[in-house]
């Protein structure tokens, strides 16, 4: 995009000011865009939406290294989704195997989602401080080991315990994978690549459904699915081990930064939280809505086909594959369109194919939207934690759907009284979609953020301390003023010069 246009006001800091500006921007065709040069200096302009480019030409803009990082990130997110859906797609089998109710089996889903936020915080902080590579390698290999451990759970209590531990390591995948994959993509290709990347989640579901179709409907066949998932996760971890660290950490090393002290990292983290706590809260609310959106409409879909529609394992699984194929297509297309019409307009965008087309279509915008809203140096932690806290809050969704469905009945085509999964899922999805529309209408959009210019967390703190003199004794708040936030892309040398 050309770096000129009618001057525009910067993004405001206050909650109500942001909501007012964001809502007003929805009704302007031109988009408020931040223009940032390679020195970190920025200004805001009104620009016409950038025209959509041929996707093939956008693919051609990615270097071989960028494609490697993107594919590994996509594979990691796909394996993560396969592992998760290995359980949700086999709820009926697991209920029979452990001689319990389907609602009780979905407790495992709830526990997994609850603990993912803890893993996201731990591995997200590790990814922002030490690099994306080794936290992801550890996550993927341990996930594979826990898949194997699940197979050997003799009791339902052991099963729940292992799946809880599984959630800790699953939570660390999203933030590091998304940050690594998108920070190497050219700016005008990020909408398309975000749409493709997010659909690793749907692709993992499709692969799990295909495996489920292949292994058949016998009660013990669920174990085969978990063996496949274990091999998939461990393989991705070993592949990631063979590739180098992410770009910003390599460049920091080239510049002579061997690492940041724990004190510098945590000081910069505290500064970020003081400045960006409103953004953290907003993104958590947004991701809570989105996670309810997906889990309510999909986690019990196979159960819905088996019970209310009275299908056998094979046709129920084919219906699930069709549903998630629509999700893969929708996410890619709407992510691509978000580069033109903006991130928020694309999100509030029905057989199952078309329902998931728009559910995951809206999701296709989320990876790049969260990266743009994130404090640039904290994208692994911020993206992972806000996403997973949203998951944690929405974790009872599958249980709620199953409990409501099992307590309400309707008449199936056969004349039998069956559990009302269809009406429960349909009504819940409509309510959640309206909530998303309102939330994004009043929420911020930072399309155009140059987050790839950010240095690793703690580096700017170290630079400021070095410029001011480590023996000078910094007053409270001096470093906070010198280190810019995502709203204050100022020249560091100039700010330090003013101090000294």
C-alpha positions in Angstrom: 0.0 0.0 0.0 1.3 3.5 -0.7 2.5 5.4 2.4 0.2 8.5 1.9 -3.4 9.5 2.4 -5.6 11.8 4.3 -4.2 12.3 7.9 -6.2 10.4 10.5 -6.3 10.4 14.3 -4.2 7.8 16.1 -5.8 4.9 18.0 -7.1 6.3 21.3 -6.2 4.8 24.7 -9.4 5.1 26.7 -12.1 2.3 26.7 -15.0 4.5 25.6 -12.9 6.6 23.2 -11.8 3.3 21.5 -15.3 2.0 21.3 -16.6 5.3 19.9 -13.8 5.5 17.3 -14.2 1.8 16.4 -17.9 1.9 15.9 -17.6 5.0 13.7 -14.9 3.5 11.6 -17.3 0.7 10.6 -19.3 3.2 8.6 -16.4 4.7 6.6 -15.3 3.0 3.5 -11.7 4.3 4.0 -9.7 2.5 6.6 -7.7 4.1 9.4 -4.2 2.7 8.8 -1.0 2.9 10.7 2.0 3.5 8.5 5.3 2.5 10.1 8.8 2.8 8.5 11.7 0.5 9.1 12.9 2.8 11.9 9.7 2.3 14.0 8.4 5.8 13.3 4.7 5.9 12.5 1.7 8.0 11.5 -2.0 7.4 10.7 -3.8 8.0 7.5 -7.1 7.2 5.8 -6.6 4.9 2.9 -9.0 3.2 0.5 -9.1 -0.6 1.1 -6.2 -2.2 -0.6 -7.3 -4.1 -3.7 -7.4 -7.9 -3.5 -4.4 -9.4 -5.3 -4.3 -12.8 -7.0 -3.8 -15.4 -4.3 -1.1 -17.0 -6.4 0.9 -13.8 -6.5 0.5 -13.4 -2.8 1.9 -17.0 -2.3 4.8 -16.0 -4.5 5.8 -13.2 -2.1 6.7 -15.7 0.6 10.3 -16.7 0.7 11.3 -20.4 1.1 12.1 -19.8 4.7 8.7 -18.0 5.3 7.0 -21.0 3.7 8.9 -23.4 6.0 7.9 -21.5 9.1 4.3 -21.2 7.9 3.9 -24.9 7.1 5.4 -26.0 10.4 3.1 -23.7 12.2 0.1 -25.0 10.2 1.2 -28.6 10.9 1.6 -27.9 14.7 -1.9 -26.4 14.9 -3.4 -29.2 12.8 -1.8 -31.9 15.0 -3.1 -30.0 18.1 -6.6 -30.0 16.6 -6.4 -33.7 15.7 -5.4 -34.5 19.3 -8.3 -32.5 20.7 -10.9 -33.8 18.3 -9.8 -37.4 18.8 -11.8 -37.2 21.9 -14.8 -35.1 20.9 -15.5 -37.1 17.7 -15.5 -40.4 19.7 -17.7 -39.3 22.6 -20.2 -42.2 22.1 -17.4 -44.8 21.9 -15.7 -43.6 25.0 -19.0 -43.5 26.9 -19.5 -47.2 26.1 -15.9 -48.1 26.8 -15.9 -46.5 30.3 -19.6 -47.3 30.9 -20.6 -43.7 31.6 -22.7 -41.0 30.1 -21.8 -38.9 27.1 -22.0 -35.8 29.4 -19.5 -37.3 31.7 -17.1 -38.0 28.8 -17.4 -34.3 27.8 -16.0 -33.5 31.2 -12.6 -34.4 29.7 -13.1 -31.7 27.1 -14.0 -29.2 29.8 -10.9 -30.1 31.8 -8.6 -29.9 28.8 -10.0 -26.4 27.9 -9.7 -25.2 31.5 -6.0 -26.0 31.8 -5.0 -24.8 28.3 -4.7 -21.3 29.6 -2.1 -22.3 32.2 0.0 -23.9 29.4 -0.5 -20.9 27.2 0.9 -18.6 29.9 3.9 -20.7 30.7 5.0 -21.6 27.1 3.9 -18.2 25.8 6.3 -16.4 28.2 9.0 -18.9 27.3 8.4 -18.3 23.6 8.6 -14.5 24.0 11.8 -14.6 26.1 13.8 -17.5 24.7 12.3 -18.0 21.2 9.5 -20.0 19.6 11.5 -23.1 18.7 12.1 -25.2 21.8 8.8 -24.4 23.6 7.0 -25.8 20.5 9.2 -28.8 20.3 8.6 -29.7 23.9 4.8 -29.1 23.5 4.5 -31.4 20.5 6.6 -34.3 21.8 4.9 -34.3 25.2 1.5 -34.2 23.6 2.4 -37.3 21.7 3.5 -39.1 24.8 0.2 -38.1 26.6 -1.8 -39.5 23.7 -0.1 -42.8 24.3 -0.7 -42.5 28.0 -4.5 -42.0 27.3 -4.6 -45.4 25.6 -3.5 -47.2 28.7 -5.9 -45.5 31.1 -7.7 -48.4 32.8 -10.3 -46.3 34.7 -12.4 -43.2 33.8 -10.7 -41.3 36.6 -7.3 -42.0 35.1 -8.6 -40.9 31.7 -9.8 -37.6 33.1 -6.4 -37.0 34.9 -4.4 -37.6 31.8 -6.6 -35.4 29.6 -6.3 -32.6 32.2 -2.5 -32.8 31.9 -2.9 -33.0 28.2 -4.6 -29.5 28.3 -1.5 -28.0 29.9 0.7 -28.8 27.0 -1.9 -28.3 24.3 -2.3 -24.7 25.5 1.2 -23.8 24.6 0.9 -24.6 20.9 -1.4 -21.9 19.5 0.5 -18.7 20.5 4.0 -19.9 19.4 2.7 -21.5 16.2 0.7 -18.5 15.1 3.4 -16.0 16.0 6.0 -18.0 14.2 4.0 -18.5 11.1 2.7 -15.0 10.5 5.7 -12.9 11.5 7.5 -14.1 8.4 4.6 -13.3 6.0 4.5 -10.1 3.9 2.0 -7.6 5.2 -0.4 -7.7 2.2 -0.5 -11.6 2.3 -1.4 -11.9 6.0 -5.2 -12.0 5.6 -5.0 -14.9 3.2 -2.3 -16.7 5.2 -4.2 -16.1 8.4 -7.3 -17.7 6.9 -5.3 -20.8 5.8 -3.4 -21.0 9.1 -6.5 -21.0 11.3 -8.0 -23.8 9.3 -5.4 -26.1 10.6 -8.0 -26.5 13.4 -10.6 -27.6 10.9 -8.2 -29.7 9.0 -7.3 -31.5 12.2 -11.0 -32.3 12.6 -11.3 -33.5 9.0 -8.3 -35.8 9.4 -9.6 -37.1 12.7 -13.0 -37.8 11.1 -11.4 -39.6 8.2 -9.4 -41.8 10.6 -12.6 -42.4 12.6 -14.3 -43.5 9.4 -11.5 -45.8 8.5 -11.2 -47.5 11.9 -14.9 -48.2 12.1 -17.5 -48.0 14.9 -16.3 -50.7 17.4 -16.0 -49.6 21.0 -12.2 -50.3 21.3 -11.3 -48.6 18.0 -10.9 -45.2 19.7 -7.4 -46.4 20.8 -6.2 -46.5 17.2 -7.2 -42.8 16.7 -5.0 -41.9 19.7 -2.0 -43.9 18.3 -2.3 -41.9 15.1 -2.4 -38.7 17.0 0.7 -39.6 19.0 2.7 -40.2 15.9 1.4 -37.0 14.3 2.4 -34.8 17.2 5.8 -36.3 17.8 6.6 -36.1 14.1 5.8 -32.3 14.0 8.0 -31.8 17.1 10.9 -33.5 15.4 10.4 -31.5 12.2 10.4 -28.2 14.1 13.6 -29.3 15.8 15.3 -29.3 12.4 14.5 -25.7 11.6 16.1 -22.5 12.9 14.7 -20.0 15.5 12.2 -17.3 14.5 13.4 -14.2 12.6 13.3 -11.6 15.4 15.4 -13.8 17.7 18.0 -14.5 15.0 18.2 -10.8 14.2 18.6 -9.9 17.9 21.5 -12.3 18.1 23.1 -10.8 15.0 22.8 -7.4 16.6 24.8 -8.7 19.6 21.9 -9.3 21.9 22.6 -12.8 23.4 19.7 -12.7 25.7 17.8 -10.5 28.1 18.0 -10.7 31.9 15.0 -12.0 33.8 14.7 -8.5 35.4 14.5 -6.7 32.1 12.0 -9.2 30.7 9.7 -8.9 33.7 10.0 -5.1 33.9 9.0 -4.8 30.3 6.2 -7.3 30.9 4.8 -5.1 33.8 5.0 -2.0 31.6 3.1 -3.8 28.9 0.4 -5.0 31.3 -0.1 -1.5 32.7 -0.4 0.0 29.3 -2.4 -2.8 27.6 -4.6 -4.3 30.2 -7.7 -3.0 28.4 -6.6 -4.7 25.2 -6.1 -7.9 27.2 -9.6 -7.8 28.6 -11.1 -7.0 25.2 -9.3 -9.9 23.5 -10.3 -12.3 26.3 -14.0 -11.4 25.8 -13.7 -11.7 22.1 -12.1 -15.1 22.3 -14.6 -16.3 24.8 -17.4 -15.6 22.3 -15.4 -17.2 19.5 -14.7 -20.4 21.5 -18.3 -20.7 22.4 -19.1 -20.2 18.7 -16.9 -23.1 17.6 -17.3 -25.6 20.4 -21.1 -25.2 20.6 -21.6 -25.7 16.9 -19.1 -28.6 16.4 -18.0 -30.6 19.4 -21.3 -32.5 19.7 -22.0 -32.6 16.0 -21.1 -36.3 15.5 -23.2 -37.1 18.6 -26.1 -35.2 17.0 -25.8 -37.2 13.9 -25.6 -40.5 15.8 -28.5 -39.8 18.2 -31.0 -37.3 16.8 -30.5 -38.3 13.1 -30.0 -41.9 14.0 -27.1 -42.5 11.6 -24.5 -45.2 12.0 -20.8 -44.4 12.5 -19.9 -44.2 8.8 -22.6 -41.7 7.6 -22.3 -39.7 10.8 -18.6 -39.3 10.2 -19.1 -38.4 6.6 -21.4 -35.6 7.7 -18.7 -34.3 10.1 -16.2 -34.4 7.3 -18.5 -32.3 5.1 -19.1 -29.9 7.9 -15.4 -29.2 8.5 -14.6 -29.1 4.8 -17.0 -26.1 4.7 -15.0 -24.6 7.6 -11.7 -25.0 5.7 -13.1 -23.3 2.6 -14.8 -20.5 4.6 -11.9 -19.7 6.8 -9.5 -19.3 3.8 -11.9 -17.2 1.8 -13.0 -14.8 4.6 -9.5 -14.5 5.9 -8.5 -13.4 2.3 -11.3 -10.9 2.1 -10.3 -9.4 5.4 -7.3 -7.9 3.7 -9.7 -5.8 1.6 -12.8 -5.1 3.8 -10.9 -5.1 7.2 -10.7 -7.6 10.0 -13.8 -6.6 12.0 -16.2 -6.4 9.0 -15.1 -9.9 7.9 -15.9 -11.5 11.2 -19.7 -11.1 11.8 -20.0 -12.5 8.5 -27.6 -22.9 6.9 -26.9 -26.9 6.2 -23.8 -27.8 8.2 -21.4 -27.1 5.3 -22.5 -23.4 5.2 -22.8 -23.0 8.9 -19.2 -24.0 9.5 -18.2 -22.0 6.4 -19.1 -18.8 8.3 -18.2 -20.0 11.8 -14.7 -20.9 10.8 -14.8 -18.1 8.2 -14.9 -15.6 11.1 -12.2 -17.6 12.8 -10.0 -17.3 9.8 -9.5 -13.6 10.6 -8.5 -14.3 14.3 -4.8 -15.2 14.0 -3.8 -12.0 12.2 -6.3 -9.8 14.1 -4.9 -11.0 17.5 -1.3 -10.5 16.2 -2.1 -7.0 15.2 -3.8 -6.1 18.5 -1.1 -7.7 20.5 1.8 -5.8 22.1 4.4 -6.7 19.4 7.1 -8.1 21.6 4.6 -10.4 23.5 2.7 -12.1 20.7 3.4 -15.7 21.8 2.1 -15.0 25.3 -0.6 -12.4 24.5 -2.2 -14.4 21.6 -1.9 -17.7 23.4 -3.2 -16.6 26.8 -6.1 -14.5 25.5 -7.1 -17.4 23.2 -6.8 -20.0 25.9 -8.5 -18.0 28.7 -11.4 -17.6 26.2 -11.2 -21.4 25.8 -11.2 -21.8 29.6 -14.3 -19.6 30.1 -16.1 -21.4 27.3 -14.9 -24.9 28.5 -18.3 -26.0 29.7 -19.9 -25.5 26.2 -19.9 -29.2 25.3 -21.2 -30.2 28.7 -23.9 -27.6 28.5 -25.0 -28.7 25.0 -25.0 -32.4 26.0 -26.8 -31.7 29.3 -29.5 -29.6 27.7 -29.9 -32.0 24.8 -30.2 -35.1 27.1 -32.9 -33.4 29.1 -35.0 -32.3 26.1 -36.5 -34.7 23.5 -38.1 -34.6 20.1 -39.5 -37.1 17.7 -37.0 -38.5 15.1 -37.9 -39.6 11.6 -38.2 -43.2 12.9 -40.9 -42.1 15.4 -38.6 -42.6 18.4 -38.1 -39.9 21.1 -34.5 -38.8 20.8 -32.3 -36.2 22.5 -32.7 -32.7 21.1 -29.2 -31.9 20.0 -30.2 -30.0 16.8 -32.4 -27.3 18.4 -30.0 -26.8 21.4 -27.0 -26.3 19.1 -28.9 -24.1 16.7 -30.3 -21.7 19.2 -27.0 -21.4 21.1 -25.1 -20.6 17.8 -27.5 -17.8 16.9 -27.2 -16.1 20.3 -23.4 -16.4 20.2 -23.2 -15.0 16.7 -25.1 -11.9 17.8 -22.7 -11.5 20.7 -19.7 -11.6 18.4 -21.2 -9.0 16.1 -21.8 -6.5 18.9 -18.3 -7.1 20.4 -16.4 -6.6 17.2 -18.5 -3.5 16.3 -17.2 -1.7 19.4 -13.7 -3.2 19.4 -10.4 -2.0 18.0 -8.8 -2.9 14.8 -5.1 -2.4 14.1 -4.8 -3.5 10.5 -1.4 -2.4 9.2 0.6 -3.0 12.4 4.3 -3.8 11.7 4.7 -6.3 14.4 7.5 -8.0 12.5 9.8 -5.0 13.4 9.5 -5.7 17.2 12.5 -6.8 19.1 12.2 -9.7 21.6 10.7 -8.8 25.0 13.2 -7.3 27.3 15.6 -6.1 24.6 14.3 -2.5 24.6 14.5 -2.5 28.4 18.2 -3.5 28.2 18.9 -0.9 25.6 17.3 1.9 27.6 19.2 0.8 30.7 22.4 0.8 28.7 21.8 4.2 27.2 20.9 5.8 30.6 23.7 4.0 32.4 23.2 1.0 34.5 24.7 2.8 37.6 22.5 5.8 37.2 19.6 4.4 39.3 16.4 4.6 37.3 13.5 6.3 38.9 10.2 4.5 39.0 8.5 4.9 35.6 11.6 6.1 33.7 12.0 2.9 31.7 8.2 2.8 31.2 8.4 6.2 29.5 11.4 5.3 27.4 10.1 1.9 26.2 7.2 2.5 23.6 4.0 0.5 23.5 2.3 -0.5 20.3 0.5 2.9 20.5 3.7 4.8 20.8 6.0 3.8 17.9 8.6 6.5 18.6 12.3 6.7 17.9 14.0 5.1 20.9 17.3 7.0 20.3 15.4 10.3 20.4 13.5 9.4 23.7 16.8 8.3 25.3 18.5 11.4 24.1 15.9 13.5 25.9 16.5 11.6 29.1 20.3 12.1 29.1 
